[in-house]
Amino acid sequence: MSDNEGNTLGQQPSFGPPWADRLVKIMQPPEDADQAQRLFHGRGHAYEGLEHVTVDWLPPVALITLFAPAAPHEIETLADHLINTLPHCKSVQLQHRYLQAGPTDVIKGKLVSQLTIQEGELKYYLSLGKARNTGLFLDMKHGRQWVQKHSSNQRVLNLFAYTCGFSVAAFAGGAQMVMNVDMSSAALSTGRENHRLNKHPLKSLHFNKLDIFKSFGRLAKQGPFDLLICDPPTFQKGSVDIAKDYPKILRRLDQFMAPESTVMLCLNALNLGRDFLVDHMAELAPRFVLKTELKPPAVFVESENRGLKILIFESE
């Protein structure tokens, strides 16, 4: 994900034009109050003056995320609305993403730092207040649903696995095996717990703490794979710069993918469009042809088509 821009550390709160009342009028109630979901997405720049805020419903927590400072009375207005209208809401929390560590405050209700959320029939552990990200990216819901529907009897390679949301979906869809690869042992540990939470035996699941760009030989030995899921971060200092590093993966696909295989490529970079993936695949992996493009849930409105891209290629 790339929602990490914002004002600098130490900047004073903004007292600009009122925005909370307008957001409350625009924001739709949850489609299913038991399901985790985004309620408002300002980061797509589709709502003028609301670009700095998102609202997520993570039952029983409403999470407001600010990407720029805001006046306390505006935050209070939004928090009051959320705790009074969301069913069984026990906590309204505010994450300051414009600060380097992304600290989180409890605005209403009680502290809830560890919780289990539901997406469809699957469950995932989330952690609030300890890191900038909670443990599951809500805009990837349709990607996980697609993986669940297309994983039966597949050998799946999940690169940049994070907390293994795709792996949970793949195993629920009948995958033969899943190999999860990530640099974070903590994220992979949460991934194991996510599988246990869904009562998945770990016998056919693999969790590998590896530097992908130094491990292509090992991937080749573990393959061939029928389905690749690649959802890299846009930038991580010292490990990933996706504009330079994505092509390194694409040119190696023939080494570890089966002759008849499918590749899901995800991209969430403000300065890179879908053509970045399409053009590099045509050049570096021409046997794979674009078949499907998935869109995030409707709430993730983007005015300039700069949001999440999910492209699915099949070998021919």
Secondary structure by P-SEA (a helix, b strand, c coil): cccccccccccccccccccaaaaaaaccccccccbbbbccccccccccccccbbbbbcccbbbbbbcbbbbaaaaaaaaaaaaaccccccbbbbbccccccccccccccccccccccccccbbbbbbccccccccccccaaaaaaaaaacccccbbbbcccccaaaaaaaaaacccbbbbbcccaaaaaaaaaaaaaaccccccbbbbbccccccaaaaaaaccccbbbbbbcccccccccccccaaaaaaaccccccccbbbbbbbbcccccaaaaaaaaacccccccccccccccccccccccccbbbbbbbcc
